[in-house]
Amino acid sequence: MSFFDSISAAIPPSLQSPDVQRLNSLSQLYAQSASRQWQSGLNAAAALPAYANPETLFEAWALQQAVWQRLQKQGEQWRDGLAAIYAERNQLRRANTMSKFFEQEYNLYAQFGELVSDQFTSLLELIDNIQVDYGYWIAQKQTDTVQTANAPASADGVASTRRKQANAA
């Protein structure tokens, strides 16, 4: 439990301000995300022997390509959004009153704020998806590695082992 969590736990929720509750929620979400990332790193290190397989390397490359494509798409959406705001800015008529001028400006700023919010949300969703997808993929690789290690030797392997034992005797 962090220092902030221990202090927050000491104060009854009814006395905590909504800002403190939001900050507490954010700290918990951050801790969960960091924990998932740490666990994925540990699992990846444990699954390193499975990476020697060319099929596994191809799968890892495919996952990286999917992330890269999603980032490219997000970049395109950012550029398109900025271009749309810029085009609208250039189409604004000259305001004849202060209220119209500020209404037009605020509208542009609101559109920019929405674009930034959408981009940030998409980026955080991508991070969550990466953690889940890689975690699942690494868990599958670990399961495959354990099953391969526990699988009985093939008849060929058994016969060659018996031959070696007989030759040694």
N, C-alpha and C positions, 0 to 999 in steps of 0.2 A: 504494500500500500504506500503510495507516495505521500509526501508531506501535505500537499494540497488535498488529497483524498482524506487524510486523517483529520484535517481541520474541517473539511466539509462535512464529514461524518459526525463531528462533534456538535455541529449546529443543526437543529431540527429543520427539516425541509420547509416547514411552514414559515420559518424565519429567514430563509435564504431568499435572496432576490432572484428574479428570473435570469438576470445576467450571470449570477454565480452558478445557477443550475445549468445554464447553457455551457458555461466554461467547464463545469464538471463533466458534462456529457461529451464535450469535445475532447477533453483529456482522456476519457475512457475509450473513445473511438480511436484516438491516436495510439494509445497503448495497445489496443487490440490489433491494429494494423501493423505496428512495429513487432508485436509478438508473432503474428502470422508470417511476416517477412523473415524474422529470425528463424522460425521453425522451418520454413521453406529452404533457407540456406543450409541448415543442419541436415535436412533430408537430402538436399542436393549433394552435399559432401559425402553422405553415407551411400548415395547411389552412384558415386563416381565409377566404380568398376563396370557398371552397366553402360557407361558412356563410350566404352571402347568398341561397342557394337556400331557398325556403320548405319544400321537402321535407326538406332537411337540418335545418332548425330544428325541424320536427316530429319527426324521428328523435331529435334531441338531447333534446327534451322527453320523448319516450317513454322514453329511457334514464334520465332523471332521475326520472320517475314510478316506474319499476321499482325504483330504489334506494330511493326514499321508501317504497314499499309493503313492501319487505323490512325496512326499519328499523321501520316500524309493526308488522309481524308480530313482529319481535324484541322490541319493547317490550311487546307483548301477552304473549309467552312469559315475559318477565321478571315482569310483574304477576301472571300466572297462577301462576308458580313461587313467588313470594313469598306469594300468597294460600294456596297449598297448604301451605307451611311454617307459616304463621300458623294455619291451620285445624288442622293436626296438633298444634301447640303447645297450642292450646286444648283438644284432646281428650286430652292426656296425663293419666294418672291421677296422683294424688299418690303420689310415691315414698316408700316406707317405710324405705329404706336409702340411705346416701350413694352406694353403688355404682349403684343403680338410678337415682337422681337424675342422676348424672353420665353414665350411659349414655344416658338420655333427652336430656340437654342436648347431649352430643357428637353424637348422631344428628341433631339439628336443625342444629347447626353444620356437620356433614358435608354435609347436604342443601343448605345455603346455599352452601358452598364449591363443590359440584358445579354449582349454578345459576350462580354467578359464572364458573366455568371454562367452562361451556357458552356463556354469553353472550359472553365474551371471545373464545372460539374462533370463534363465529359472526360476530362483528364483524370479526375478522381475515380470515376466509374471504370476507366481503363486500368488504373492501378489495382482496383479491387478485382477486376476480371483477370488480370495477369497473376495476381496472388492465388486466386482460386484455380485457374487453369494450370499453372505450373505446379501448384501443390498436388492437384489430382494426377497430373502426368508423372511427377516424381514418385508419388505413392504407387502408381501402376508399375513403374520401373523397379521400385523396391520389392513389390510383390513378385514380379517376374524373376528378379535376382534370387529371392528366397526360394521360390518354387524350383528354379534351375538348380540351386545348390542342394535342395532336398530330394530332387528326382533320383530314382534308382539308376544305377549305371546301365548302359545298354548291354545287350548280350555280347557285343563285340568287346566292350570294355571289360566285362567280367571274364571273358575267355582269355584276353591278353593278360589280365592280372593273374589268372590261374596258371597260365604258361610261365609267367615270371616267377611265381612261387615254386612251381615244379622245377624250373631250371636252377633256382637258388638252392634247392634241397639236394 
